[in-house]
Amino acid sequence: MKKRIGALMAVMAMSAAFAAHAQQPVKKAAPNAAGATDATTADFEKFRDVLEEDNPAELFEARGEELWKAKRGPHNVSLAETCDLGLGVGKLKGAYVQLPRYFADADAVMDAERRIAYCMVKHQGFKAEDLAKKPFSSGNYTPELVSLTTYVAGHSRKMKFAVPQKHPKEKETYQIGKEIFAYRAGPWDFSCSTCHGQEGMRIRTQNLPNLSTSEGALRAVQGWPGYRMTGGVMHTLQWRLNDCFRQQRFPEPNYVSPSLTALLSYMTVNANGQMYKGPGIKR
Ligand code: HEC
């Protein structure tokens, strides 16, 4: 126990250091050959391993479970009895690692969070505008959709990514994601690929995964939804991608926008066949 507290305190100290980093404006990405921050990265990985034994994501899974099972909204029904995440109504096991996928009822390809939002609107009668009002965690506030997505993701722990690419719209969505990934624009003429399309890129202490490779793509989806030590909040990939659009100096996409589904499709299909460890910890 003592050991764990010691490790936790060290994590908190590192977390504060990361938070300080996070407040600095992002400078232009540049490859850093020196490798001076490898030790920091290794330390972080070590602390994450310790912390993941007592994963804070589980608190959000518990909250998500309550929300999933409760009869709620103007129609007073539960998601458990109405929401099909691709494997049948209420079926959770393995659903997350097989998303994004095509849904005939919506005639659209949807990622996990977008699908849950869709169910909340269609079955429970919530208003889409309300769900989009404050979609990201901050301070003590965690949006319901973040807890729900974490709960759903928890049911795919230790399962392999197997995102379908059969339906023409699934293939098309992947291609759109690939194009968005490579699309350069904005004041810096950046694309996702500028920061995430080659090996050995770094910003400050962070290694940037090359998301066009299978290992890099796994890093992009592994550990999400994640408890982020910077700020101590739970986030889903919706937030992560949104924040990267901001770093790229692009307009931020709408909440659960199809462009995010496309990017998620691109990254998750690239990670297919590899194991998802479940909701995790991110810095
Ligand atoms: C200006 C550089 C930059 C651009 C452009 C950029 N990102 Fe990022 N991205 C980052 C940084 C910095 C991180 C945080 C890395 C960390 O914390 O280890 C990150 C993290 C990520 C992660 C999470 C990786 C992980 O280890 O969990 C994903 C996924 C991601 N970006 C996707 C994208 C996508 C998709 C785009 C294009 C819309 C994009 N990024 C554009 C800098 C960038």
Residues whose N, C-alpha, C, O or C-beta is under 5 A from the ligand:
A	BS01	HEC	A29 F190 S191 C192 C195 I203 Q206 N207 R219 A220 Q222 L241 C244 F245 Q247 Q248 L263
